[in-house]
Amino acid sequence: MTLAKPYHSSRILKQTIWISPVIVGALLLGCSSSTRNRSEKAAPIPFVFRKLELEQKKSNGDPDWILSSPEARYEFSRRLVRAKLPSGVLFSNNKPSFKIRADYAVVFNDGEQIILEGDVQLQQLNGQKILFKGERLRWQPKYSRLAMEIQPRAFDARSRITATVAVLQQDTNDLTLTSPVQLYRWKDKLALTKKPDTAIQAGKTLWNLENGALTAEGPVLGQRLDQEGVVLEQLKGRELNGNTLKGMITVKSPVIVTMPKNKGLLRAKDTTWNFRKQIISSTDPFEGLINKIQINGEKFRAELNQNTVIIPEVCRIKQPGERLFSRQCRWNWETDEILATGDVRVERDDNNQITEAQKLNGSIGEKGALIFSAPGNKVRSELTIEEKANGQDQTSKSSQPPVLF
């Protein structure tokens, strides 16, 4: 038995369910299994429908949403519908935008508010095609607002997001996630049986499902993980903004990037993380620390898949008793190798030694010191040798000719 489609007023503020006297009689005969006499004080028995279909239209006649159920109970006195296995479609710009389904639904005041419970799913039909899941969804059609209140989760082809509460403003495609918010991303495609390769934790988050714009309050913690879930590198910052369609976020200063297994650390200003290429970069000056070795430069780019930090402009390295200056540096934190190129100059306190070359190779030794060499490359070195006799200097530093080799 099918309920006639509801009558729609010219306003969209309220939906009214209309039932003709003929249908009421049919419902009483076909849907009610008891004909016992009741007193006027007895509570009315709700009508049971074999099929229920609710539809809301906008003031211009365009469809707003449709909700149907194979079995429902309607209580006239409370204007309340209880439905099993509800499913429906939400419209935007006269086109389907979301599909919705659940185990149960309660419709209050003829559609002013709808509660969906059980296995609740909200599938975006366009754009990023995000799938939302949860155990309870509070839907207010009048305000185009859907709030997933219990265990909200969002999925796309490669990502999963969890939060305390997820609120979707359907007319603007803005999704607000209540802290704590966690994002997990897989390298190829979503595989919940495998560990994600990227994890991000943040505070309250605003995400536009149409254009991909993303902003989040801090503190922000981003991590790159191996297949066992061990942290390879991590990034901490104050807050973030970015775009999920572009696969990039920018973490706001102050930012700290660490390589826990190799004891490397970078202190930077605003830093961008490209998830697709797994590159972390900053165009602002930064400071780095590898054990006792200090590194700084005008900007950096960390290629995570190559375990390499590149300093493309003005590289400066300092360790006890030694300083290096060059145009560019490249550090591999897995092999502890450093390559300096372009007008390289090394100053050593011992004998005031100065070494110049176009390229120097370096490696971090067992004691954490950086040792440079230049195999096959032209090197110019200058040092001052002081000779002493009976505790007295025989020659001054300035009188000694440089030693070249």
C-alpha positions in Angstrom: 0.0 0.0 0.0 1.5 3.4 -1.0 1.0 6.6 0.8 0.0 9.4 -1.6 2.7 12.0 -2.2 2.6 14.8 0.4 1.1 18.1 -0.4 3.6 20.9 -0.7 2.9 24.5 0.3 4.6 27.4 -1.6 7.1 27.7 1.3 9.9 25.2 2.0 9.9 25.8 5.7 7.6 22.9 6.5 6.3 19.7 4.8 2.7 18.5 5.4 1.7 14.9 4.9 -1.8 14.7 3.3 -4.0 11.6 3.3 -7.4 11.5 1.7 -10.4 9.9 3.5 -10.3 7.0 1.0 -6.7 6.2 1.9 -7.4 6.5 5.6 -10.2 3.9 5.2 -7.9 1.6 3.3 -5.2 2.0 5.8 -7.5 1.1 8.6 -8.7 -2.0 6.8 -5.4 -3.1 5.2 -2.8 -2.1 7.7 -4.4 -2.5 11.1 -4.8 -6.0 12.2 -7.0 -5.3 15.3 -10.7 -4.0 15.3 -11.2 -4.1 19.1 -13.3 -1.4 20.6 -11.3 1.4 22.3 -12.3 4.1 24.7 -11.7 7.7 23.9 -8.8 7.8 26.4 -6.9 4.9 24.7 -3.8 5.9 22.8 -4.4 5.8 19.0 -2.7 3.0 17.1 -0.2 4.4 14.6 -0.8 3.7 10.9 1.5 1.1 9.3 2.5 1.6 5.7 4.0 -1.0 3.4 5.7 1.9 1.6 6.3 5.5 2.5 7.6 8.2 0.2 8.3 11.8 1.3 9.3 14.5 -1.0 10.2 18.1 -0.5 10.4 20.8 -3.2 11.9 24.2 -3.1 9.8 27.3 -3.6 10.5 27.4 -7.4 9.3 23.8 -7.7 12.8 22.2 -8.0 13.2 19.0 -6.0 15.0 19.4 -2.6 15.0 15.8 -1.3 13.2 12.5 -1.5 13.0 9.9 1.3 11.3 6.5 1.0 10.9 3.4 3.2 9.5 -0.1 2.5 7.8 -0.1 6.0 6.8 2.8 8.2 4.5 3.8 11.1 2.9 7.2 11.3 1.6 8.8 14.5 -0.9 11.5 13.6 -1.1 13.0 17.1 2.7 13.5 17.3 3.3 14.1 13.6 6.0 11.5 13.7 7.1 8.8 11.3 9.2 5.7 12.2 10.7 4.1 9.1 12.8 1.0 8.4 15.6 0.9 5.9 15.1 4.5 4.7 16.8 5.7 1.6 16.7 8.9 -0.3 18.3 11.5 -2.6 19.4 15.1 -1.8 19.4 17.6 -4.7 21.5 20.6 -5.5 21.0 22.9 -8.5 18.1 20.5 -9.6 20.5 17.6 -9.8 21.1 14.7 -7.4 24.0 15.5 -5.1 23.9 12.9 -2.3 22.4 9.5 -1.7 21.4 8.6 1.8 20.5 5.3 3.6 20.3 3.9 7.1 18.7 1.1 9.1 16.1 3.3 10.8 14.7 6.8 10.6 12.5 9.0 12.7 10.8 11.9 10.9 9.6 14.7 13.2 6.9 17.3 12.5 6.3 16.0 9.0 9.9 16.6 7.9 11.3 19.4 10.0 13.9 17.1 11.5 15.0 13.6 10.6 17.1 11.2 12.7 18.7 8.3 10.9 20.4 5.5 12.9 22.2 2.2 12.5 24.4 1.8 9.5 24.1 5.4 8.2 25.7 6.2 4.9 25.8 9.5 2.9 27.4 9.2 -0.5 28.5 12.2 -2.5 27.5 11.7 -6.1 29.7 14.4 -7.7 33.1 16.0 -7.1 35.4 14.0 -4.8 32.6 11.4 -4.2 33.2 11.3 -0.5 31.4 8.5 1.4 30.3 9.4 5.0 29.5 6.7 7.6 28.3 6.8 11.1 25.7 5.5 13.6 23.5 8.5 13.9 22.7 11.4 11.6 20.6 14.4 12.6 19.2 15.9 9.4 17.5 19.3 9.3 16.2 19.8 5.7 15.0 23.3 6.4 18.6 24.4 7.0 20.3 22.0 4.6 22.2 20.7 7.6 23.3 17.1 8.3 25.2 16.3 11.5 26.8 12.8 11.9 27.0 12.6 15.6 28.2 9.1 16.4 31.5 7.7 15.0 31.6 9.9 11.9 34.0 8.7 9.2 34.6 10.0 5.7 36.3 8.1 2.8 37.5 8.8 -0.7 39.7 6.7 -3.0 42.8 7.1 -0.9 41.9 8.7 2.4 39.9 8.2 5.6 38.9 11.0 8.1 37.5 10.6 11.6 36.2 13.2 14.0 34.0 13.6 17.1 31.2 15.2 15.1 30.9 15.9 11.3 28.4 18.6 10.1 27.7 18.9 6.4 26.1 22.2 5.1 24.6 20.6 2.0 23.8 23.8 0.1 27.4 25.0 0.3 29.3 21.6 0.5 31.1 22.8 3.7 32.0 20.0 6.1 32.9 21.0 9.7 34.8 18.4 11.7 35.0 18.7 15.5 38.3 18.0 17.2 40.1 15.7 17.5 40.3 15.2 13.7 42.5 12.4 12.2 43.3 12.0 8.5 44.9 8.8 7.1 46.1 8.5 3.5 47.3 5.5 1.5 49.8 5.7 -1.2 47.8 3.9 -4.0 44.2 3.3 -3.0 42.3 2.9 0.2 43.2 -0.4 1.8 42.1 -0.6 5.4 43.9 -4.0 5.8 47.2 -2.1 5.4 48.9 0.6 7.4 48.5 4.1 5.9 51.6 5.9 4.7 50.5 9.3 6.0 48.7 10.3 9.2 47.6 13.9 10.2 46.1 15.0 13.5 44.5 18.4 13.9 41.9 20.4 15.7 38.6 21.7 14.4 38.6 21.4 10.6 36.6 23.0 7.8 36.6 21.2 4.4 34.8 22.2 1.3 33.8 19.0 -0.6 33.4 20.9 -3.9 36.7 22.8 -4.3 38.8 20.9 -1.8 39.7 23.9 0.3 40.9 22.7 3.8 41.6 24.7 7.0 42.3 23.2 10.5 43.1 24.5 13.9 46.2 23.2 15.7 48.1 21.8 17.1 48.9 19.9 13.9 50.9 16.7 13.8 51.7 15.0 10.4 53.6 11.7 10.1 54.9 9.6 7.3 54.8 5.9 8.3 56.4 2.7 7.0 54.5 -0.5 6.4 54.8 -1.5 10.0 53.4 1.8 11.2 56.8 3.1 12.4 57.2 6.9 12.2 59.8 7.8 9.5 59.4 11.6 9.6 57.0 13.9 11.3 55.9 17.5 11.2 54.5 19.7 13.9 52.9 23.1 13.5 50.4 25.7 14.7 47.6 25.3 12.2 47.1 24.4 8.5 45.4 25.2 5.3 45.5 23.5 1.9 43.5 21.8 -0.8 42.7 18.1 -1.0 42.1 18.2 -4.7 45.7 19.4 -5.2 47.0 17.0 -2.5 48.8 19.8 -0.6 48.6 21.4 2.9 50.6 24.3 4.4 51.4 24.1 8.1 51.8 27.5 9.7 54.9 28.6 11.6 56.5 27.7 13.9 57.1 24.3 12.3 59.4 21.5 13.4 60.3 18.6 11.1 62.0 15.6 12.6 63.5 12.3 11.4 63.2 10.3 14.6 65.3 7.3 13.5 68.2 9.5 12.4 68.0 12.3 15.0 67.5 15.0 12.4 65.5 18.1 13.1 64.5 21.2 11.0 63.0 24.4 12.6 61.1 26.3 9.9 58.5 28.8 9.1 55.4 28.1 7.0 56.0 24.7 5.4 54.1 22.9 2.6 53.5 19.1 2.4 52.8 17.7 -1.1 51.1 14.3 -0.4 51.1 13.1 -3.9 54.9 13.6 -4.4 55.7 13.2 -0.6 57.7 16.5 -0.6 58.0 18.9 2.3 59.3 22.3 1.5 59.6 25.9 2.7 60.6 29.1 0.9 61.6 30.8 4.2 64.9 30.6 6.1 65.3 27.6 8.4 67.6 26.0 10.9 68.5 22.3 11.1 70.3 20.0 13.5 71.9 16.6 12.9 73.4 15.4 16.2 76.0 18.3 16.9 75.9 19.5 13.3 74.0 22.8 12.6 72.6 23.4 9.1 70.7 26.5 7.9 69.7 28.0 4.6 67.3 30.3 2.9 64.9 27.5 2.0 64.7 23.7 1.8 62.9 20.8 0.1 62.7 17.4 1.7 62.0 14.6 -0.7 60.7 12.0 1.7 60.7 9.0 -0.7 64.4 9.7 -1.3 65.2 10.4 2.3 66.9 13.6 1.2 66.9 17.3 2.2 67.9 19.8 -0.5 69.1 23.3 0.4 69.0 25.1 -3.0 70.2 28.5 -1.8 72.9 29.6 0.6 73.8 26.5 2.6 75.7 26.9 5.8 76.9 24.0 8.0 78.6 24.4 11.4 80.1 21.9 13.7 82.7 22.3 16.5 85.8 23.7 15.0 84.6 23.8 11.5 82.2 25.8 9.2 81.1 25.2 5.6 79.6 27.6 3.1 78.2 26.7 -0.3 75.5 27.6 -2.8 73.7 24.3 -2.4 73.7 21.2 -0.1 72.1 17.8 -0.2 71.7 15.7 2.9 70.6 12.0 2.8 69.4 11.2 6.4 69.4 7.5 5.7 73.0 7.2 4.6 74.2 10.3 6.5 75.9 11.6 3.4 76.1 15.3 2.6 77.1 16.9 -0.8 78.0 20.5 -1.0 78.3 22.2 -4.4 79.0 25.7 -5.8 81.8 27.9 -4.4 82.3 25.6 -1.4 84.4 27.0 1.4 85.4 25.2 4.6 87.0 27.0 7.5 88.7 25.1 10.2 89.9 26.5 13.5 93.0 24.2 13.5 95.8 26.2 11.8 93.2 28.6 10.4 92.8 26.2 7.5 90.6 27.3 4.6 89.6 24.8 1.8 87.8 25.9 -1.4 86.3 23.7 -4.1 83.3 23.5 -6.4 82.2 20.2 -4.8 82.8 18.4 -1.5 81.5 15.1 -0.3 80.8 14.7 3.4 79.7 11.9 5.7 78.8 11.8 9.4 81.2 9.6 11.3 80.6 7.4 14.3 81.2 10.3 16.8 78.6 12.5 15.0 81.2 14.7 13.3 81.0 15.6 9.6 84.1 14.7 7.5 84.6 16.1 4.0 86.6 14.9 1.0 86.9 15.8 -2.6 87.9 12.7 -4.7 88.7 13.6 -8.3 87.9 17.3 -7.7 90.3 20.3 -7.7 90.7 21.7 -4.2 92.6 24.8 -2.9 93.6 24.8 0.7 95.3 27.4 2.8 96.6 27.0 6.3 98.9 28.8 8.7 101.7 26.9 10.5 103.1 28.3 13.7 106.6 27.3 14.8 107.7 27.7 18.3 111.1 27.5 19.9 111.7 27.6 23.6 108.0 28.7 23.9 108.5 31.8 21.7 107.0 32.3 18.2 109.8 32.5 15.6 107.5 33.8 12.8 104.2 35.5 12.7 101.2 34.0 10.9 101.2 36.7 8.3 104.8 35.9 7.4 104.1 32.3 6.5 103.3 31.6 2.9 100.1 29.6 2.3 100.3 25.9 1.7 98.4 24.9 -1.4 97.4 21.3 -2.3 
